[in-house]
């Protein structure tokens, strides 16, 4: 259950111990990987093209359901941190697919590109099934 706060944002009302139970060894549910990246040379067209090619290749790794990459979206309000150059989201079929992605050669090739042209990368993983509500 979610409750709306006064600011208009939704606050999660569930407790951590109310998450769906899974049996030992089972990995149901999809995982979303979110990565924010900052280029060493923002606006360098060669680096932009190289990163977009490397990132798009990640979508072909087995177990990846979807992959989206894009720049920070311009907004008219001041709340969000828009300092990053790229955001990338990948949805994995399940935890096993996420684990298999890490050592994949295409992922390591993208890491090599990132290490060369990015000054910073923040990566996050989100369990999409944990608190899902249908509309």
C-alpha positions as CSV (number, residue, x, y, z in Angstrom):
1,X,0.0,0.0,0.0
2,X,1.3,3.5,-0.8
3,X,0.2,6.7,0.8
4,X,0.5,10.2,-0.7
5,X,2.4,12.7,1.3
6,X,1.6,16.4,1.4
7,X,4.3,17.2,-1.2
8,X,2.5,15.0,-3.7
9,X,5.1,12.2,-3.6
10,X,4.2,8.7,-2.8
11,X,5.7,7.1,0.3
12,X,5.9,3.4,0.6
13,X,3.9,2.2,3.6
14,X,5.0,-1.5,3.5
15,X,7.5,-2.8,5.9
16,X,10.6,-4.7,4.7
17,X,9.4,-8.0,6.3
18,X,6.2,-7.8,4.2
19,X,8.1,-8.4,0.9
20,X,7.0,-11.4,-1.1
21,X,8.5,-14.7,0.2
22,X,10.7,-16.8,-2.1
23,X,12.0,-20.3,-1.6
24,X,15.7,-20.8,-1.1
25,X,17.5,-20.6,-4.4
26,X,14.5,-19.1,-6.3
27,X,14.9,-15.8,-8.0
28,X,11.5,-14.6,-9.2
29,X,10.8,-11.2,-10.5
30,X,12.6,-8.7,-12.7
31,X,15.6,-6.5,-11.7
32,X,16.2,-3.1,-13.1
33,X,19.7,-1.7,-13.4
34,X,19.9,2.1,-13.4
35,X,23.3,3.8,-14.2
36,X,24.0,7.5,-14.3
37,X,27.3,8.5,-16.0
38,X,29.4,11.7,-16.3
39,X,31.7,12.1,-19.3
40,X,35.3,13.3,-18.7
41,X,34.8,15.5,-21.7
42,X,31.1,16.4,-21.8
43,X,29.9,17.1,-25.3
44,X,32.8,15.3,-27.0
45,X,30.9,13.8,-30.0
46,X,33.4,10.9,-30.4
47,X,32.9,9.9,-26.8
48,X,29.2,10.2,-27.0
49,X,29.0,8.0,-30.1
50,X,31.4,5.5,-28.6
51,X,29.4,5.2,-25.4
52,X,26.0,4.9,-27.2
53,X,27.4,2.1,-29.3
54,X,28.8,0.3,-26.3
55,X,25.6,0.7,-24.2
56,X,23.3,-0.4,-27.1
57,X,25.3,-3.6,-27.4
58,X,24.4,-4.5,-23.8
59,X,20.8,-4.9,-24.9
60,X,21.8,-8.1,-26.8
61,X,23.1,-9.9,-23.7
62,X,20.9,-12.9,-22.9
63,X,18.4,-12.2,-20.1
64,X,18.1,-8.5,-20.9
65,X,14.4,-7.7,-21.5
66,X,14.9,-4.1,-22.3
67,X,17.6,-1.4,-22.4
68,X,17.2,2.4,-22.8
69,X,19.9,5.1,-22.8
70,X,19.5,8.8,-23.0
71,X,20.8,12.2,-21.8
72,X,19.4,14.1,-18.9
73,X,16.0,15.5,-19.8
74,X,15.7,19.3,-19.5
75,X,13.2,20.2,-16.8
76,X,11.8,23.6,-15.7
77,X,12.1,22.9,-11.9
78,X,15.2,22.8,-9.8
79,X,14.7,19.6,-7.7
80,X,16.4,16.9,-9.8
81,X,20.1,16.5,-10.2
82,X,20.6,17.0,-14.0
83,X,24.4,17.0,-13.9
84,X,24.8,13.6,-15.4
85,X,25.5,13.1,-19.2
86,X,23.8,9.7,-19.6
87,X,21.2,7.6,-17.9
88,X,20.8,3.9,-18.8
89,X,18.2,1.5,-17.6
90,X,18.3,-2.2,-18.2
91,X,15.6,-4.6,-17.1
92,X,16.7,-8.2,-16.5
93,X,14.3,-11.2,-16.7
94,X,15.4,-12.2,-13.2
95,X,18.2,-12.3,-10.7
96,X,20.0,-15.1,-12.6
97,X,20.0,-13.0,-15.7
98,X,21.5,-10.1,-13.8
99,X,24.2,-12.3,-12.3
100,X,25.0,-13.7,-15.8
101,X,25.3,-10.2,-17.2
102,X,28.1,-9.1,-14.9
103,X,30.9,-11.4,-16.3
104,X,29.6,-11.2,-19.9
105,X,32.3,-10.1,-22.5
106,X,30.0,-7.4,-23.9
107,X,29.5,-5.9,-20.4
108,X,33.3,-6.0,-19.8
109,X,33.8,-4.2,-23.2
110,X,31.3,-1.5,-22.1
111,X,33.2,-1.2,-18.8
112,X,36.4,-0.7,-20.6
113,X,34.9,2.1,-22.7
114,X,33.3,3.6,-19.6
115,X,36.6,3.5,-17.6
116,X,38.3,5.4,-20.5
117,X,35.7,8.2,-21.1
118,X,33.7,8.5,-17.9
119,X,34.8,10.4,-14.8
120,X,32.0,8.9,-12.7
121,X,29.3,6.2,-12.9
122,X,26.6,5.5,-10.3
123,X,24.9,2.2,-10.6
124,X,21.8,0.9,-8.8
125,X,19.7,-2.3,-8.9
126,X,16.0,-2.4,-8.1
127,X,13.8,-5.4,-7.5
128,X,10.7,-4.6,-9.6
129,X,8.5,-7.2,-8.0
130,X,9.0,-6.3,-4.4
131,X,6.3,-3.7,-3.9
132,X,4.6,-3.7,-7.2
133,X,1.0,-2.6,-7.4
134,X,-1.3,-3.0,-10.3
135,X,-3.5,-0.1,-11.4
